[in-house]
Each structure stands twice: as C-alpha cells, then as structure tokens.
Amino acid sequence: MALAAACSRPGAGATNETAAAARCEIPQWLQPPHRDGFCDLPADLRGFVAEYEEFKAFSGGEPSDAAAMEALAREHERRVGEQRARWSRLRARYAADTAVSRWIQRYGQEQDRFL
C-alpha cells in the first residue's frame, strides 16, 4: 500500500494511541480538506479511511471476459457492503466525540455517495 508523507504531533508518547498518531501516515489519495486532523483520529478510524481510500483508487484491472466481469462486479459489491457497514459502526462509535464526529461529518459529506 502506497502511503504519503508522515504526520507528527508534538508531545507524542503519553499513550499507545498518542504514539501511534505520532507515527501516522496520511493515505496518498486522501484529499487535502481531510488531511487536517487525520493523525488525531482514533487508530480504527484512520485504518478504515486508509483502506477505503485505497479501495476507491483500485479499479480491479480489466476483466478478460464476461465471467471475469461478473466476478469483479460481485467482489466490488461485497466490498462496498462491508465498507458501508463498517462506516456506519464507526460513525455510531464516535458520535459523542465532538472533534472526531466533526471530522467524520466533513469526510462523510464527500464519501456518502459511495458509502
């Protein structure tokens, strides 16, 4: 998985979550408006976003025949369903955290057409 520049926070190291955020890598496909605050998000949410951005960027290649096209379409639908369910759970989990919820809402405005 190709990831872009690292993000750092001063004073990291107090907790495992803080240390992980200090080593945060922003996905290369994450649009600039969503980069701000990304490294401050909980690890499970950062992981989802990194995987989702990679999923959106992956086309699956060119199918060689109708059967391959159908298989690719089925796999795509399966993964979209999994992503939607996971996104829903994350939104519910962090609904009470104002800062995280605000980031989720901003990111979701752009992504909800896919999720």
C-alpha positions as CSV (number, residue, x, y, z in Angstrom):
1,M,0.0,0.0,0.0
2,A,1.5,3.3,-1.0
3,L,1.2,5.9,1.6
4,A,2.4,9.5,1.6
5,A,4.2,11.8,4.0
6,A,4.2,11.2,7.7
7,C,2.3,13.4,10.1
8,S,3.7,14.2,13.5
9,R,2.3,15.6,16.7
10,P,4.4,17.3,19.4
11,G,4.4,15.6,22.8
12,A,3.6,12.2,21.5
13,G,4.4,9.1,23.6
14,A,2.0,9.5,26.5
15,T,-0.2,6.6,25.4
16,N,-0.2,3.9,22.8
17,E,-2.8,5.9,20.8
18,T,-0.8,9.1,21.0
19,A,2.4,7.2,20.0
20,A,0.6,5.7,17.0
21,A,-0.7,9.1,16.0
22,A,2.8,10.4,16.1
23,R,3.8,7.8,13.5
24,C,0.7,8.5,11.5
25,E,0.9,8.2,7.7
26,I,-1.7,10.0,5.6
27,P,-3.0,8.0,2.6
28,Q,-1.8,9.4,-0.6
29,W,-5.4,9.5,-2.1
30,L,-6.8,11.4,0.9
31,Q,-8.0,14.8,-0.4
32,P,-6.4,17.9,1.2
33,P,-9.5,19.0,3.1
34,H,-9.5,15.7,5.0
35,R,-5.8,15.7,5.8
36,D,-6.1,18.2,8.6
37,G,-6.7,16.4,11.8
38,F,-6.3,12.9,10.3
39,C,-3.5,12.0,12.6
40,D,-5.5,13.0,15.6
41,L,-8.2,10.5,14.8
42,P,-8.6,7.1,16.6
43,A,-6.5,4.3,15.1
44,D,-9.5,2.3,13.9
45,L,-11.0,5.3,12.1
46,R,-7.6,6.1,10.4
47,G,-7.3,2.4,9.4
48,F,-10.8,2.5,7.8
49,V,-10.0,5.7,5.9
50,A,-6.7,4.4,4.6
51,E,-8.3,1.1,3.4
52,Y,-11.3,2.9,1.9
53,E,-9.1,5.4,0.0
54,E,-7.1,2.5,-1.4
55,F,-10.3,0.7,-2.3
56,K,-11.6,3.7,-4.2
57,A,-8.3,4.0,-6.1
58,F,-8.2,0.3,-7.0
59,S,-10.0,-0.5,-10.3
60,G,-9.5,-4.2,-10.2
61,G,-8.0,-4.3,-13.6
62,E,-9.6,-5.1,-16.9
63,P,-11.7,-8.2,-17.0
64,S,-10.8,-10.6,-19.8
65,D,-14.4,-11.9,-20.4
66,A,-18.0,-11.7,-19.1
67,A,-17.4,-14.2,-16.3
68,A,-14.4,-12.2,-15.0
69,M,-16.5,-9.0,-15.3
70,E,-19.3,-10.6,-13.2
71,A,-16.8,-11.9,-10.6
72,L,-15.2,-8.4,-10.4
73,A,-18.7,-6.8,-10.0
74,R,-19.7,-9.3,-7.3
75,E,-16.4,-8.7,-5.4
76,H,-16.9,-4.9,-5.7
77,E,-20.5,-5.1,-4.3
78,R,-19.3,-7.3,-1.4
79,R,-16.6,-4.9,-0.5
80,V,-18.9,-1.9,-0.8
81,G,-21.4,-3.6,1.5
82,E,-18.6,-4.3,4.1
83,Q,-17.4,-0.7,3.8
84,R,-20.9,0.7,4.3
85,A,-21.4,-1.4,7.4
86,R,-18.0,-0.5,8.9
87,W,-18.6,3.2,8.2
88,S,-21.9,3.1,10.0
89,R,-20.4,1.4,13.0
90,L,-17.5,4.0,13.2
91,R,-20.0,6.9,12.9
92,A,-22.0,5.5,15.7
93,R,-19.0,4.7,17.9
94,Y,-17.6,8.3,17.7
95,A,-20.9,10.2,17.6
96,A,-20.3,11.6,21.2
97,D,-16.8,12.7,20.4
98,T,-17.2,16.2,19.1
99,A,-13.9,16.6,17.3
100,V,-13.9,13.1,15.7
101,S,-17.6,13.4,14.8
102,R,-16.9,16.7,13.1
103,W,-14.1,15.2,11.0
104,I,-16.3,12.2,10.2
105,Q,-19.1,14.5,9.1
106,R,-16.8,16.5,6.9
107,Y,-15.3,13.4,5.3
108,G,-18.7,11.8,5.0
109,Q,-20.2,14.7,3.0
110,E,-17.9,13.8,0.2
111,Q,-17.9,10.0,0.7
112,D,-21.6,9.3,1.4
113,R,-22.3,8.9,-2.2
114,F,-20.1,5.8,-2.1
115,L,-20.7,4.7,1.5
